[in-house]
C-alpha cells in the first residue's frame, strides 16, 4: 500500500507546532508543506512497525525540495541526545521520501534536489565566545560559509545537496519568502 502525499498537506505553522509547549515556531499559514510526522505515524500503523524518525516537513519546489526540522528551543539548550535524534531524523527521512513521495527518483537524484534545514528558536550558543571564535575561523578559512551544527555537516553532499542549521529569524528572512514564491 502506497501513501498518497496529498493526504499529508499542511502549513509551516502546523509542521512547526510544538506539542510540549503548545505553540508553533513559525506562524505562517500561507506556505503549504507536507507533514512528514503524520506520514510516519500512518506508516507505523499500516506496516505494523516502529515509527520511522522523520523531520517535520517537506516542501516541494520547482527546482529544489526542502526537508525541514523545527526545534522550538535555543540551540544552546539542545542536548547531545537531542542532536543525535536530529541526525537520526536527517538520516531516515530520505528513505521515507524515496519509498513514498519520490518513488520515481534515485537516491542520488533526491540528494541533488534536496536541502535540509534545521530551524531553532535562536542560534545562541552556551559557549558564545567559542562559537563566535569558531565562526570567525570558519569565515576566514572558507569565506562566508555558515557553520553547520549538530554534526550534520557529514550529511551535506551525502544525503542532501545542502544542510543549514539556522535560527527562526534567518529562516523567516531568507527561506520563507523563497518558499512562498516557489509554491508546491
N, C-alpha and C positions, 0 to 999 in steps of 0.2 A: 504494500500500500504506500503510495507516494503522497506526501503532503503538498497541498496547494498553497503557495506562498501568499496568495491573495487573502487567505483566511487569517493572516497574521499582520495585517496592516494596522498601523497606529501612528502616533506622532512622537516627536522627540520628547515632549512633555511626559507622555505615558512611558516611553522607554527609559527615561531618567528618573522615574519615580522610585523613591527610597522607602520601602515598606517600614523599616525600623523607625525612621524619623517622620514618616507620612508627609513627605514633601518631594517635589520634583526639583532636580538640579537645574533643568532647563525649562523655562516657562512657555516656550514657543509651541503653539498648537498648529502652526501653519505648515510645517515641514513633515511630509509623510515619510514613514520609515517602516521597516519590517521588524517585528518584535521577536527576537531570537529566543528569549527566555520562554515565551509562550510556545514556540515551536518545539523546544527541548522538552517541555512538560508533556506535550502530546506524544512525542516520540517515546518518552518513558512509558506512557500508558499503552500505546499501540504495540510496541515491541517487547513489553514486559522486561525492561532492563533498567539499569541505573540511569538517571537523568544525565545527559551529556552536559558538560560545563561549557557554557557559551557566553560570549559577550552579549550586551544588551540589545543591540540593534544593528540592522543592515540598511544602508542607503544605497540604492542602485541608481547610478548616474549614467549619462550617455557614454562617457569615456572612462569613468572611474567609479569604483564601488568604495564605500566607506563602512568598515566594521567599527562600531563604537561601543566602548565600555565606559559607563558613567560611575564615578566614585564620589559620593556626596560627602567627602571629607577632605581636609587639607592633606597634601602629600606628606607632610611631616608627621602626620598621625597614622600613617599606613604601616602596619606591622610587617615583619618578614613573612608571616603566614599569609597575609593579605596579598603581598607581592607574588608569592608562589601561586595563589589562587588566580591572580590576574594572568600569570604566564600559562597556567593550565587552560584557562578560557581562551587565550590567544592561540594556543596550540590546537585545541579541539574544535574551534569554530570553523576553520576551513573544511574539515572533514564533514561537519554537518551541512555546510553550504554545498559541497560537491555531491552529497547524497540526497539533497532536497532541491535547493533553488537553482543550482548551476550544473545539472546533470550532463549538459552538453559541453562543458569545459573540462580541460585537463587541469591538474593541479598547477602546472606551470602557467597556464593561461589565467587562472584565477589569481595567482600571485602577481602577475604583471598588471592586473587591473584593479588591485585592491590595496587600500591604505587602512592601517589600524590606528584609531585614535583612542587614547585612554584619557578621559577628561576628569580632572579632580576639581574639587571646590576651589582650591587655590594651590599654587605650587610652592608655597612657603615650606622651607625645609627646617627640620630641627637643628641641623648643623648649618645654619645660614651662612656663616663665614666660609666654611669649607665648600658649600655649594657654589657660592659666588666665585671662589678661587678656582674650582673645577670648571665652571662655565667660562671663566676668563682664559684658562689654559686651552680649553676646547676651542674657543673662538680664535685664539692666536694660532693654534695648530691647524685647524680645519676651515678657517673662515667663519662665517656666521652659521655654523651647523648647530641646531639645537641639541641639547643633551637629552638622551633617551633614558628614562628612569626604569626602575623595576627589573633590570636585566633583560629588557625587551629588545635591545639592540641586535641580539642574535636572531631575531625573527625578521629583521629587515633583509630583503632580497632572498629570504628562505621561504617564508610563508606569506609575506606581504611585500608589496613594492616599497612601501614606506611605513614607518612607525613613528608616531608622535605621542609624547606624554605631555599634556598641556593642562592649563587651568581653565576654568569656566569662562573667564573674561576673554582669553585668547580664542577659545572655541567660538564664542558668540561674535567676536570681532572678525575673525579670519574665515571660519568654516560655515557658520550659519548663513551668511549671505550667499556663499557658494552653493550650499545645499538648496537654498530657497530658489535659486535660478536654474539649477540643473533639472529639478523635477524628477519624479520616479518614472 
